[in-house]
Amino acid sequence: AGTNIFRLNCSHRRGGDFERVYPLIRKYAKEMGKHVEVLGDLQGPKFRVAELAGEPVELVNGDIFEFGLCKDDSDSIRPGRITMKPTVEQKALIKACKPGTTLLIEDGIMEVKVIEKCSEAELRVEVVRGGKLKARKGVNVPDCEIDCAALTEKDIEDAEYLLTLDPPCEYICVSFAQKGQDLQELIDIMDRLNIPREKRPKICPKIEKPQAFTNIEGIIEKSQALMVARGDLGVELGVYRCPFAQKLLIQRSKQAGLFVITATQ
């Protein structure tokens, strides 16, 4: 009984926390004679709406909204306009959208559909499923393979930290992996840091986007483990498709000899 893998969630990495916790995991596992492994989980690109100008904005079915990148610091969410901060990843998201693209907000509670692409930074959308829009809620785009690096600046910094741990952590997760090249970015960091083969953590892609299924062979080729991340996958793929997708991923991973984690209720 008891834990045999600890997950270090890099989304919540704050000054000194991991530096304090990691040695404790290793110390007490050794004292208790337990084989305990550690999984470092990189945050990956995040897609969120911006701040509110005032109160939460009511999205009503059939309403037309502007949906675009913030033009300046005061360009917040307000009636008739939804904005996102102009990060590298979010620029790529807006660029990937075209008429007919579905955008899901707050884990799919709200849904809008692109009716016009005004520019590389601006869309017009129609509300398909309404609700009260609050600040910083997540955005999913199931229809698109988003053309941006799998590892953000934060991910690179976190990966470099995880790769210098002594003893090494056993696994590193790459979030929102869409293709094999996404994992190559982590391999390139290991090469750059001259991490010996025997000290390299196993690479574990998190399958969270439908596009990963098209490229699953390339992903498996560069992996030593795999996570079926049912939270975002359920939002993007549809909850009713998740059991089939989960079984497919587990079966294909086992055929390739990969360790599989099924995560999220």
N, C-alpha and C positions, 0 to 999 in steps of 0.2 A: 504494500500500500504506500501511497505518498507520491509526490511529484517526481517525475524523472526527466522533464524538460522545463526549463524556465525561459520565458519569452521576454526579451528586452525590447520594448516598444519604442522605437526611435522617435515616434510622433511626440512622445512625452519626455524626451531626453532633455534634462535641465542641468545646469552647472553642478557637476560633482556627484549627481545621483548614481549613475552607472559605475563611476569610479569607486563609490562606497559599497554598492550592492554586489558587484561582480566578485570581489575577493571573498565576501561573506558566503556566497553560494558555493564557491570552491572549497572554502575552509570547512564549512559544516558538512558538506557531502563527504569530504575526506575523513572527518572525525567520525561520521556515522557509518563509514564503509559502504556508501551508496554510489552507484554510477549515475551521475546526474549530468545532463547535457544542457547547453545554452544556445538559444536561437535568437539572433539579432534580426529584428524586423524593420527594414527601411520603410520610411513613410510613403515614398513615391509622390508623383505629382498630385496636387490637390486642386479641385475645381469648386469654387464657392462663389455665391453672389456677394456683392459688396455690403457696405453699411446702409442703414436706413437714414433718410433725411428727417423722418419724424416717426409716426406710429407705423405698425405693420400694415402692409399694403394688401388690400383685398383683390385677389385675382378671381374674376367671374367668367364662367364659361362663355366663350364667344368674344370676349374683349380682345382688342388689339393693343399690343405693347411694343415699344422700342426695347431691344435687348442688345446691349453693346458694352464695349470697354469704357471704363471711366475716362472722361476727357481731362479731368483735373480732380483735385482732392475734394471738391464740393459736389462732384457728380455722383450723388448717392441714389439709392432706390427711392422712388416716389410714384404716385399714381401715374400710370402711362409709361413708366420707364423702369427697366430692370438693368442693373449694371454689374460688371465684374472688374476687379482690379487688373490692370494690364501687365500681368506677369507673363513670362515666356510661354508657360504652359497654357494659360488662358487665352493668349493671343492665338495659339495653335488651335484651340478648341473652336473659337469663333470662325477662324479661317476654314476649318474643316466642314462647317455647317453649310447647307444649301437648302433651297426650298423643299419642304417635305421632311426635313430632319426633325426628330423628336428630341426635346430636352426635358429631362426629369429633374424635379427640384425636391429637396428634402426627402430622399429615399423613395421618390416616386409618388409622394403624397400629392404633388402638383405636377401637371404636365402642360408644356406648351409646344407648339409646332411652328417651324419656320415657314413663313408665307412669302418672304422677300429677303434677298441678300442685298443690302444697300451698299456695303463696302466690305473690306477685309476686317473691319472693326465694328460694323453695325448690322443688326438684323431687325426685321419686323416679324413678330410672332403672334399667333392666336392662342388664347387659353383654351386647352382641351379639357383639363380637369383643374378646377380652381381650389382656392384655399387662402389662408392668411400667410403672406410671405414676410418672414422675419430676416434679420441680418445674418450674413455668413452661413447660410444653409447650402448644403452640398448640391452639386449639379452633376448629373450623369448623362452621357450621350451614347446610347447603345448602338446607334446606326453608324458611328464613325470610328475609324482607326485614326487616332490623334497623332499627328506627325511632330512629336517632340521627344527629347531624350527621356529615357525611362528613369534616369537618376538626376534629380535636381541638385543644385549646389549643396543643399542641406544633406541630401542622401550621400553625396560624395564625401562630405566631411564626416558623416556618421559611419560610412563604410571604412574610411581610413582609420577611425578610432577602433572599430570592431576588429579590424585586421591586425592591430598592434597589441591586442590583449594577450596576456601570458598567464596561464596557458590559453591557446586559441579557443574561441567559441566554435561550436560544432556546425552551426548552420547560419546562413544569412539569407533572409527572404527579400526578394525583389517584388515590390507591389505593382499591380496593374501591368504585369508582363503581357505584351501583345505579340511578340515575335522573338526568335532566337537572338537577334542583335541586341535586344534589351538586356539580356544576360551577359552578352559579350562586354558590355560597358563595365560590369563588375569584374569580369575576368581581366580586363585591361588594367583596372586599378591594382589587382593582385600582382600582375606582371610589373607594373610601374614601381610597386613597393618591394619587388623581389621577394615575395612570400614563397618559401619553399613548398613544393607540391604536398609534402606530408603534413604541412601546417595549414593548408588552405581549408577554410570552412566549406561544407557542402552547400551548393547553391540551390535554393528552394524558391521557384517562381510561385507567386500567388495568382491563381487563375480567377480573374474578376471581370474580364470583358469578353463579350462574344467573339471578338476578333482573334482571341487566343486559340480558339478551336480550329480555325482555318490554318493556323501556323503551329499546331501542337507538336508536330514531329520535330520541327526546328527548335522548339522550346525544350522538349525532352532531351534532345541531343546534347544540350549544354547544361543539363540539370543532373543533380544527384538525389533530389527529393522534389516533392510537389505538394502545394497546398490548394485544396478546393475551398476558395474563400466565398462561402455561400451568401454573405451579406450583400456586397456590391454585385456579385454575380446574379443573385436573385432579383435585384433591382433592374439590372441591365437586360437580363435574359428572360425575366418573368418567373415568378415563384413556381408556377406549374411546370416549367421546363427543368427546374433545378435538380430534381431527383434523377432524371435521365442523364443530364450533363454530369452529375456527380458520379454515377455508376460508370459512365463512359471514361471519365478521367481516371478513376481508380483502376479500372481494368487495363487501360493503356499504360498507366504508370507501372503497374505490377508486371505487365509483360516486358517492360523495359528494365525491370529490377530497381525501380525507385521506391523510396520510403514515401508514404502518402499521409498527409494530415487533412482531415475533414473538419473545417472550422466554421463557427458561427451558427447560431440556432436557426 
